[in-house]
Amino acid sequence: RYWEATAQTQFMFSKWCDAFMQVNTFITTSVEAHLANGARDKAAFLAAYRRNILHWMSMLSALAVDRLIRGDIGRQQHVKNWRDRVV
Protein backbone atom coordinates (compact mmCIF):
# COMPACT_ATOMS: atom_id res chain seq x y z
CA ARG A 1 0.00 0.00 0.00
CA TYR A 2 2.79 2.41 0.89
CA TRP A 3 4.75 1.66 -2.28
CA GLU A 4 1.64 2.00 -4.41
CA ALA A 5 1.08 5.43 -2.87
CA THR A 6 4.71 6.32 -3.55
CA ALA A 7 4.37 5.31 -7.19
CA GLN A 8 1.14 7.28 -7.57
CA THR A 9 2.74 10.32 -5.93
CA GLN A 10 5.64 10.15 -8.37
CA PHE A 11 3.15 9.95 -11.25
CA MET A 12 1.33 12.95 -9.81
CA PHE A 13 4.63 14.88 -9.58
CA SER A 14 5.30 14.20 -13.26
CA LYS A 15 1.85 15.52 -14.22
CA TRP A 16 2.33 18.64 -12.09
CA CYS A 17 5.76 19.17 -13.65
CA ASP A 18 4.25 18.85 -17.13
CA ALA A 19 1.54 21.36 -16.26
CA PHE A 20 4.04 23.83 -14.82
CA MET A 21 6.33 23.53 -17.84
CA GLN A 22 3.46 24.30 -20.20
CA VAL A 23 2.39 27.35 -18.19
CA ASN A 24 6.02 28.44 -17.80
CA THR A 25 6.62 28.23 -21.54
CA PHE A 26 3.49 30.25 -22.25
CA ILE A 27 4.45 32.92 -19.71
CA THR A 28 8.06 33.09 -20.94
CA THR A 29 6.88 33.59 -24.51
CA SER A 30 4.41 36.24 -23.38
CA VAL A 31 7.09 38.06 -21.36
CA GLU A 32 9.40 38.14 -24.38
CA ALA A 33 6.58 39.47 -26.58
CA HIS A 34 5.69 42.19 -24.06
CA LEU A 35 9.33 43.20 -23.69
CA ALA A 36 9.67 43.42 -27.47
CA ASN A 37 6.61 45.70 -27.57
CA GLY A 38 7.91 47.87 -24.71
CA ALA A 39 5.29 46.78 -22.19
CA ARG A 40 7.65 46.29 -19.25
CA ASP A 41 4.87 46.51 -16.66
CA LYS A 42 3.03 43.55 -18.20
CA ALA A 43 6.27 41.59 -18.46
CA ALA A 44 7.06 42.28 -14.79
CA PHE A 45 3.55 41.21 -13.77
CA LEU A 46 3.88 37.94 -15.68
CA ALA A 47 7.32 37.25 -14.20
CA ALA A 48 5.89 37.73 -10.69
CA TYR A 49 2.95 35.51 -11.60
CA ARG A 50 5.36 32.79 -12.78
CA ARG A 51 7.19 32.94 -9.43
CA ASN A 52 3.86 32.56 -7.60
CA ILE A 53 2.90 29.55 -9.68
CA LEU A 54 6.28 27.96 -9.02
CA HIS A 55 5.80 28.57 -5.31
CA TRP A 56 2.33 27.01 -5.22
CA MET A 57 3.35 24.01 -7.33
CA SER A 58 6.26 23.43 -4.95
CA MET A 59 3.87 23.64 -2.01
CA LEU A 60 1.60 21.06 -3.65
CA SER A 61 4.53 18.68 -3.95
CA ALA A 62 5.68 19.26 -0.39
CA LEU A 63 2.20 18.73 1.03
CA ALA A 64 1.72 15.54 -0.97
CA VAL A 65 4.96 14.08 0.40
CA ASP A 66 4.11 15.24 3.93
CA ARG A 67 0.72 13.56 3.69
CA LEU A 68 2.31 10.38 2.42
CA ILE A 69 4.87 10.31 5.23
CA ARG A 70 2.85 11.60 8.18
CA GLY A 71 -0.65 10.61 7.16
CA ASP A 72 -0.48 6.89 6.53
CA ILE A 73 2.53 6.11 8.69
CA GLY A 74 1.11 8.09 11.60
CA ARG A 75 -2.18 6.25 11.33
CA GLN A 76 -0.41 2.88 11.19
CA GLN A 77 1.54 3.60 14.36
CA HIS A 78 -1.68 3.92 16.35
CA VAL A 79 -2.80 0.37 15.49
CA LYS A 80 -1.86 -2.01 18.28
CA ASN A 81 -1.81 -5.39 16.51
CA TRP A 82 0.51 -6.01 13.57
CA ARG A 83 -2.20 -8.13 11.97
CA ASP A 84 -4.44 -5.03 11.85
CA ARG A 85 -1.73 -3.00 10.10
CA VAL A 86 -1.55 -5.25 7.06
CA VAL A 87 -4.17 -4.56 4.44
C-alpha positions in Angstrom: 0.0 0.0 0.0 2.8 2.4 0.9 4.7 1.7 -2.3 1.6 2.0 -4.4 1.1 5.4 -2.9 4.7 6.3 -3.5 4.4 5.3 -7.2 1.1 7.3 -7.6 2.7 10.3 -5.9 5.6 10.1 -8.4 3.2 9.9 -11.3 1.3 13.0 -9.8 4.6 14.9 -9.6 5.3 14.2 -13.3 1.9 15.5 -14.2 2.3 18.6 -12.1 5.8 19.2 -13.7 4.3 18.8 -17.1 1.5 21.4 -16.3 4.0 23.8 -14.8 6.3 23.5 -17.8 3.5 24.3 -20.2 2.4 27.4 -18.2 6.0 28.4 -17.8 6.6 28.2 -21.5 3.5 30.3 -22.3 4.4 32.9 -19.7 8.1 33.1 -20.9 6.9 33.6 -24.5 4.4 36.2 -23.4 7.1 38.1 -21.4 9.4 38.1 -24.4 6.6 39.5 -26.6 5.7 42.2 -24.1 9.3 43.2 -23.7 9.7 43.4 -27.5 6.6 45.7 -27.6 7.9 47.9 -24.7 5.3 46.8 -22.2 7.7 46.3 -19.2 4.9 46.5 -16.7 3.0 43.5 -18.2 6.3 41.6 -18.5 7.1 42.3 -14.8 3.5 41.2 -13.8 3.9 37.9 -15.7 7.3 37.3 -14.2 5.9 37.7 -10.7 2.9 35.5 -11.6 5.4 32.8 -12.8 7.2 32.9 -9.4 3.9 32.6 -7.6 2.9 29.5 -9.7 6.3 28.0 -9.0 5.8 28.6 -5.3 2.3 27.0 -5.2 3.4 24.0 -7.3 6.3 23.4 -4.9 3.9 23.6 -2.0 1.6 21.1 -3.6 4.5 18.7 -4.0 5.7 19.3 -0.4 2.2 18.7 1.0 1.7 15.5 -1.0 5.0 14.1 0.4 4.1 15.2 3.9 0.7 13.6 3.7 2.3 10.4 2.4 4.9 10.3 5.2 2.8 11.6 8.2 -0.7 10.6 7.2 -0.5 6.9 6.5 2.5 6.1 8.7 1.1 8.1 11.6 -2.2 6.2 11.3 -0.4 2.9 11.2 1.5 3.6 14.4 -1.7 3.9 16.4 -2.8 0.4 15.5 -1.9 -2.0 18.3 -1.8 -5.4 16.5 0.5 -6.0 13.6 -2.2 -8.1 12.0 -4.4 -5.0 11.9 -1.7 -3.0 10.1 -1.5 -5.3 7.1 -4.2 -4.6 4.4 
